[in-house]
Amino acid sequence: SGKNDYGLEEDDYRNPACIADNVGDNVGDIAGMGADLFGSFAESTCAALVLAASSPDLRDGWCSLMYPVLISSTGVVVGLLTL
């Protein structure tokens, strides 16, 4: 392999495989954080909907059931507007 032929260490910046590995690690870290954030966002919305639907006092009102969806959709719209 190239790194052995040129006497390069595994983590040497002149090793193209090391650069590709670091880029892949960074992309994976960012994508993982985004997936975790979206998962938490969706799970909290679903949990609020389940709680509202299971409460006898809140079940009858349409506004109380749609409030978690309103908060989530407002967050999505504001997030898109601030890109």
N, C-alpha and C positions, 0 to 999 in steps of 0.2 A: 504494500500500500504506500501511498505518497508520503505520509507522515513518517514512516519508518525509513524510506529512502533518503529523505532530507534531514533526518534527525530532529524532527519537530516533536514537541511535547503534545499531549492530547488536547490541552486547553490553550495552545498557542494561537494567537490572533491571526497568524499567517496561514493557519490551517483552514481551508474553505469549509470543511465539514464542521469545524467548531463554530464558525460564524452561522452556518445554517442551523445548527443545533440550538444556538442561543436565540436566533430569530424565532424558531419554532417554539421554544420555551416561553418567550415573551408573548407570542400570539396566543398560545394555550392559556397562559395566565390571565390575559385580558378577556378572552372568550369565556373562560371559566367564571370570572367575576361577573360578567354580563349575564351569564346563564343563572348564576346564583341570585343576582338582583331581580331578574325577571321572575324566577321561581318564588322568591319571597313575596314579591308584589302580587302575583296571581294567587298564591296560597292565602295571603291575608285577606284579599278580596273575597275569595270563596269562603273563608272562615266567617267573615262578617255576614255574608249572605246566609250561611247555614244557621248562625245564631239568630239572625232576624227572622228566618222562616220557622225556627223551632220555638220562638217565644210567642205565647198566646196573645200578649198585648201588642206585639209588633207585627204579627202575621196578617192582621186585618187591614193595615194601612199600606197602600201602594208606595207612598213616599218613603216609609221606613225600609221597605225591601229594595228600593232603587237607590238609596243613599250611598251604599258602598260602591255601586256601579258609577254613580255620579262622581264620587271622589276619585276613583281610578281613571275614569275617562277624562276628567279635568287634568289629572296629572299627565296623561298621555298627550293631550293637546298642548299643554304648556311645555312639555318636553320637546315636542316637535317644533313649536314656535321659537324656542330658544336655541335651536341648532345653528 
